[in-house]
Amino acid sequence: MLPAQLKAEQFRSYPPLAQSLAVDNIALFRRLPASFVPFLLKEVISYDWKFPAERLELTQQLAYLKDLPAAQSDQEMAAFARLRLSSQLENFDWVNAPGQYLEQLSAHLWATHQMDGFRAASESYVHKFNASLPPETLPLRRMGIVVVGEGVAETKYRLFRKVRRQGVYFSQVNPQNGLQTLLEAVQARAVAHPIPFAHWYIDGGNPELVGAALTCVSYPGLASARRAINAKMKKAYESAMPVEAFRTMLAQMGPDDLGMHATGNAAVLDHFEVTLLTEGSGTQVFSTTFVQWAAREALRRAKPLTLVARFAPRERERPMNELLVASSQKPSPDPEGALIDADMGAWYTWLNLQRLPGADQSSFLVWFEGHNQAVITGPSLPHGTVDATPIDLQGLLRKIS
């Protein structure tokens, strides 16, 4: 089917908000190339479960395409229209399964040596769209906080060797009530700026009690969902399920499949948590991987103003089959190995924070939990310096607030 043949009733299987958005933009879809429309529909079909920042970006993109003069639209879409599609792709139900269609499209483009042209066209389109957006004004500076090393008594590992180049390394931090101090500070930010999904707390262990103003995601909190996914993964491994079928099985999972039945904003969070477990590699069995991926996805998708990511001891590394079986058994934690994972996770979190609007004004703090080492970065702080002055966590927060 060609986009020009689209009819409103073909979107009946979409969730309510997504269906309304698709029907409202059907005239736009009808005049775009068949190789481009499924990319939009992949985002539209999940509109009901998107964060506010994602919804805004999608509606901005649709408005940008609508407002393009006909000649300019034809010029921007020319490279996509020139792509040669197989009859299998042309006959695929890309309206109701855009995600699966795009997987097949990617394989086809590689096989027919069209991927380079497609990538160049996509980069050009994204660049022009981003250039059309108005500057974003934030209500306050973004702040990222990472806590590492729970359960580690001492270590000879040189922590923060990457992120300390971007700010100030403190070697005499008073750790007393450190975690409580950090969480109280971010809760105060969240209460002062009560924006949905703008303030996050992600924990790889048992999370501290926090107020409703913070969006809380934890590895233990998804234990039942992880067990359900691990059981499906183990069964797939044992049956030698093809990789493509395995990916499709995971992509089609929703909260209802894992016993999650929330509504409203909680349903949006449920869908996010499911994607963490179905799209991440190792998030089902390693708490450090879960926290790193959750922080990355929260920053990328929700674009929060505040993020706290706390790493906890993960399972010892073993073959995947053993880990999947052991998911229902008593865990065998590896605090020292988790500390090294978390140190790299802190660096990746800082990098992801720099990709967001307002990055030049953002601040960041990483602390070795229960110990005297920390690093802070911010627009007014020097790079690659060491400060041996005694200070507590409250003092560090004052420097980056």
C-alpha positions in Angstrom: 0.0 0.0 0.0 1.2 3.5 -0.8 0.8 6.5 1.7 -1.6 8.2 -0.8 -4.0 5.3 -0.2 -4.2 5.8 3.6 -7.7 6.0 5.2 -8.7 7.1 8.7 -10.1 3.7 9.6 -6.7 2.1 9.1 -5.7 3.7 12.4 -8.5 2.1 14.5 -6.1 -0.2 16.3 -4.0 2.7 17.6 -4.4 3.9 21.2 -6.8 6.8 21.6 -4.4 9.8 21.5 -2.3 8.2 18.8 -5.3 7.5 16.7 -6.5 11.1 16.9 -3.0 12.4 16.1 -2.7 10.1 13.1 -6.1 11.0 11.7 -5.4 14.7 12.1 -2.2 14.3 10.1 -3.4 11.9 7.4 -3.2 14.5 4.7 0.5 15.0 5.5 1.2 11.2 5.5 -0.5 10.8 2.1 2.1 13.1 0.4 5.2 11.7 2.0 7.3 8.8 0.6 6.6 5.2 1.6 10.1 4.9 3.0 9.5 7.8 5.3 6.0 7.6 6.7 6.6 4.5 8.8 9.3 6.4 10.8 6.6 8.9 11.8 4.0 6.2 12.5 6.5 4.4 14.8 6.5 7.4 17.0 2.8 8.2 16.5 1.6 4.7 17.5 3.3 5.0 20.9 2.1 8.6 21.5 -0.1 7.7 24.4 2.9 6.3 26.3 5.4 9.0 25.5 6.8 11.6 28.0 5.8 15.3 27.6 9.1 16.1 26.0 8.7 13.4 23.4 5.2 14.4 22.6 6.3 18.0 22.1 9.2 16.9 19.8 6.8 14.7 17.7 4.2 17.4 17.3 6.9 19.9 16.4 8.2 17.6 13.7 4.7 17.1 12.2 4.2 20.9 12.2 7.6 21.4 10.5 6.7 18.9 7.7 3.2 20.5 7.3 4.6 24.0 7.0 7.2 23.1 4.4 6.3 24.7 1.0 5.6 22.0 -1.6 8.8 22.5 -3.6 10.9 22.4 -0.4 9.1 19.3 0.8 9.7 17.5 -2.4 13.4 18.5 -2.3 13.8 17.2 1.3 12.0 14.0 0.6 13.6 13.3 -2.8 16.3 11.0 -1.4 13.7 9.0 0.5 11.5 8.8 -2.6 14.4 7.4 -4.7 14.9 4.4 -2.4 14.1 1.1 -4.2 11.8 -1.0 -2.0 11.1 -4.7 -2.4 7.6 -6.1 -3.1 7.7 -7.6 0.4 8.2 -4.2 1.9 5.5 -2.6 -0.3 3.0 -5.3 0.8 3.9 -5.1 4.5 1.4 -3.7 7.0 3.5 -0.7 7.9 0.5 1.1 9.4 -0.1 -1.3 12.2 3.5 -2.6 12.6 5.8 0.3 11.8 8.5 -1.0 14.1 8.8 -4.4 12.4 8.6 -2.7 9.0 11.6 -0.5 9.9 13.6 -3.6 10.9 13.0 -5.2 7.5 13.7 -1.9 5.8 17.0 -1.6 7.5 18.0 -5.1 6.4 16.8 -4.4 2.8 18.8 -1.1 2.6 22.0 -2.9 3.8 21.5 -5.8 1.3 20.9 -3.4 -1.6 23.7 -1.0 -0.7 21.3 1.9 -0.2 22.1 2.5 3.5 24.7 5.2 3.0 22.3 7.3 0.9 19.5 6.7 3.4 21.8 7.7 6.3 22.9 10.9 4.6 19.3 11.8 3.8 18.2 11.2 7.4 21.1 13.3 8.9 20.2 16.1 6.5 16.6 16.0 7.4 17.2 15.9 11.2 19.7 18.8 11.0 17.2 21.0 9.1 14.4 20.1 11.5 16.5 20.8 14.6 17.6 24.1 13.1 13.9 25.1 12.7 13.2 24.7 16.5 13.1 27.8 18.7 15.7 28.0 21.5 14.5 26.2 24.6 14.1 28.1 27.8 14.5 26.1 31.0 12.9 27.0 34.3 16.2 26.0 36.1 19.6 24.5 35.3 19.7 20.8 34.7 21.4 18.8 37.5 22.7 15.2 37.4 23.7 13.3 40.4 25.3 9.8 40.4 26.0 7.8 43.6 28.4 4.8 43.3 29.9 2.2 45.5 27.2 0.9 47.8 28.5 -1.9 49.9 32.2 -1.3 49.1 34.3 -0.9 52.3 37.5 0.2 50.5 39.1 0.1 47.1 42.4 0.7 45.4 40.6 1.5 42.1 41.2 5.1 41.0 37.7 6.5 40.8 36.3 9.2 38.5 39.5 9.4 36.3 37.4 10.5 33.3 34.8 12.8 34.8 37.3 14.6 37.2 38.9 16.1 34.0 35.6 18.0 33.6 35.4 19.5 37.0 36.8 19.5 40.6 37.8 16.4 42.5 37.2 16.6 46.3 39.2 14.2 48.5 37.9 15.2 51.9 34.1 14.8 51.7 32.2 14.2 54.9 29.9 11.3 54.0 27.6 11.6 57.0 23.9 11.6 55.9 25.1 12.0 52.4 22.4 10.1 50.5 19.7 11.7 52.6 21.1 15.1 51.9 21.2 14.6 48.2 17.6 13.2 48.0 16.2 16.0 50.2 17.8 18.5 47.8 16.3 17.0 44.7 13.0 16.6 46.3 13.0 20.3 47.1 13.8 21.1 43.5 10.9 18.8 42.4 8.4 20.5 44.8 9.5 23.9 43.7 9.2 23.0 40.0 6.3 20.4 39.9 6.6 19.4 36.2 5.6 15.9 35.2 8.6 13.6 34.6 11.1 16.4 35.1 12.7 15.0 38.3 14.0 11.4 38.4 15.4 9.0 41.0 16.8 5.7 39.6 18.1 3.1 42.1 19.8 -0.2 41.4 19.2 -1.4 45.0 16.4 -0.8 47.5 15.4 2.9 46.9 15.1 5.3 49.8 11.6 6.6 50.5 11.0 9.7 48.4 8.0 12.0 47.8 5.6 11.7 44.9 7.2 14.7 43.2 10.1 12.4 42.1 9.7 9.8 39.3 11.1 6.7 40.9 12.4 3.7 39.0 14.3 0.8 40.8 15.8 -2.5 39.8 14.2 -4.4 42.8 10.9 -2.7 42.1 10.7 -4.5 38.7 11.6 -7.9 40.1 8.4 -9.6 39.1 8.6 -8.1 35.6 12.2 -9.2 35.2 11.4 -12.7 36.3 8.6 -12.9 33.7 10.9 -11.6 30.9 13.8 -13.9 32.0 11.5 -16.9 31.8 10.5 -16.0 28.3 14.1 -15.4 27.3 15.2 -18.7 28.7 12.5 -20.5 26.9 13.5 -18.7 23.7 17.2 -19.7 24.1 16.3 -23.3 24.8 14.0 -23.5 21.7 16.7 -21.9 19.5 14.3 -19.2 18.4 15.7 -17.1 15.5 17.1 -13.8 16.5 14.6 -11.8 14.4 11.7 -13.6 16.0 13.2 -13.1 19.5 13.6 -9.4 18.9 10.0 -9.2 17.6 8.7 -11.1 20.7 10.4 -8.6 23.0 9.3 -5.5 21.0 5.7 -6.6 21.2 5.7 -7.0 25.0 3.6 -4.5 26.9 2.9 -3.9 30.6 -0.1 -6.2 30.6 2.1 -9.1 29.6 4.2 -8.5 32.7 1.4 -7.9 35.2 1.5 -4.1 35.1 -1.9 -2.4 34.9 -1.4 1.2 35.8 -3.3 4.2 34.3 -2.5 7.8 33.6 1.1 9.0 34.2 1.8 5.7 36.0 1.0 3.8 32.7 3.4 6.0 30.8 6.1 5.0 33.4 5.1 1.3 33.1 5.7 1.4 29.4 9.0 3.1 29.9 10.1 0.4 32.4 9.1 -2.3 30.0 11.3 -0.8 27.2 14.2 -0.8 29.7 13.8 -4.5 30.1 13.0 -5.4 26.5 15.3 -3.1 24.6 18.3 -3.0 27.0 21.0 -5.6 26.9 21.7 -7.0 30.3 19.2 -4.8 32.1 17.2 -7.9 33.1 20.1 -9.5 35.1 22.6 -6.8 36.0 21.5 -3.9 38.2 24.4 -1.7 37.2 23.5 -2.1 33.5 19.9 -1.4 34.4 20.8 1.9 36.1 23.1 3.1 33.4 20.5 2.3 30.7 17.6 3.8 32.6 19.6 7.0 33.2 20.5 7.2 29.5 16.9 6.6 28.4 15.4 9.0 30.9 17.7 11.8 29.8 17.2 11.0 26.1 13.4 10.7 26.2 12.1 12.7 29.2 14.9 15.3 29.2 14.5 15.9 32.9 15.7 18.9 34.9 16.9 16.7 37.8 18.3 13.1 37.7 19.7 11.0 40.6 21.1 7.6 39.6 22.3 5.4 42.4 24.3 2.2 41.6 24.1 -0.9 43.8 26.0 -4.2 43.8 25.3 -6.3 40.8 25.3 -10.1 40.2 28.7 -11.7 39.6 29.3 -12.3 35.9 28.4 -15.7 34.7 27.1 -17.3 31.5 23.7 -15.8 30.5 21.9 -19.1 30.9 23.1 -19.4 34.5 22.1 -15.8 35.2 18.6 -16.3 33.8 18.1 -19.4 35.9 19.6 -17.7 39.0 17.3 -14.8 38.7 14.9 -16.6 41.1 17.6 -17.7 43.4 19.6 -16.0 46.1 21.8 -13.4 44.4 25.6 -13.5 44.5 26.6 -9.8 44.6 29.9 -8.3 43.4 30.3 -4.9 45.0 33.9 -4.3 43.8 33.0 -5.2 40.2 29.9 -3.1 40.4 31.9 -0.1 41.5 34.0 -0.2 38.3 30.8 -0.6 36.3 29.3 2.4 38.1 32.3 4.6 37.6 32.0 4.1 33.9 28.2 4.5 34.2 28.8 7.9 35.9 30.9 9.0 32.9 28.3 8.0 30.4 25.6 9.8 32.4 27.6 13.0 32.3 28.1 12.6 28.5 24.3 12.1 28.0 23.6 15.1 30.1 25.8 17.2 27.8 23.6 16.2 24.8 20.5 18.1 26.2 19.6 21.7 25.6 21.2 23.9 28.2 24.1 21.6 28.7 26.5 24.5 28.9 24.8 25.6 32.1 24.1 22.1 33.6 25.8 20.8 36.8 26.8 17.3 37.8 27.9 15.5 41.0 29.2 12.0 41.5 29.9 10.6 44.9 31.5 7.5 46.3 28.7 6.5 48.7 29.9 6.4 52.3 33.3 7.7 51.5 35.2 11.0 51.0 35.6 11.1 47.3 33.4 13.2 44.9 33.5 15.2 41.7 31.4 18.2 40.7 31.2 20.0 37.4 29.4 23.2 36.4 29.7 26.3 34.2 31.6 28.3 36.8 33.9 25.5 38.0 37.5 24.8 36.8 38.4 21.6 35.0 40.8 19.0 36.2 41.5 20.4 39.6 41.7 18.9 43.1 40.3 20.3 46.3 41.4 18.8 49.6 39.3 21.2 51.8 36.9 19.4 54.2 33.4 19.7 52.9 30.1 17.8 53.2 27.5 17.0 50.6 25.4 20.0 51.4 28.5 22.2 50.7 29.0 20.4 47.3 25.4 21.0 46.4 25.7 24.7 47.2 28.6 24.9 44.7 26.5 23.5 41.8 23.1 24.9 42.6 
